[in-house]
Amino acid sequence: MVKINKTLAILIWVTIILSIEVLAKKSPRPISDTEIREKKQNCYSEIELGYWGAQCKTSMVAKENCALKCLSPACFELIYESDPLEEGERDYTRSQEYKYCMHRLSLGESLDGIKGSFD
């Protein structure tokens, strides 16, 4: 059972890395809000299935932080990793920066200048 979970976790990480590489290539259009919502819903499903570890199911905010990391590890690292969401926190500015990061990433553009761009 543990070996299967480790294998599945490795498979998920490989899929995520390949997805990032695909997103990082030039695209004819930025990722849409609908696509982001669909991908995030898939992340929530993976979290519920335990693919992201038990720590992601300890609270709603832990689940949200894990979903954001699942959705875009690069954007999570840039926007939230040094100061993850806390219980009850609504951070509209960082939410906008995160979506902007995902749009830029989907176009293969640099992520420079994203953090702080909505202050």
Secondary structure, DSSP 8 states (H G I E B T S, - for coil): -HHHHHHHHHHHHHHHHHHHHHHHS--SS---HHHHHHHHHHHHHHHHTTTT-GGGGSSHHHHHHHHHHHH-HHHHHHHTTTS---TT---HHHHHHHHHHHHHHHTT---TT-TTTT-
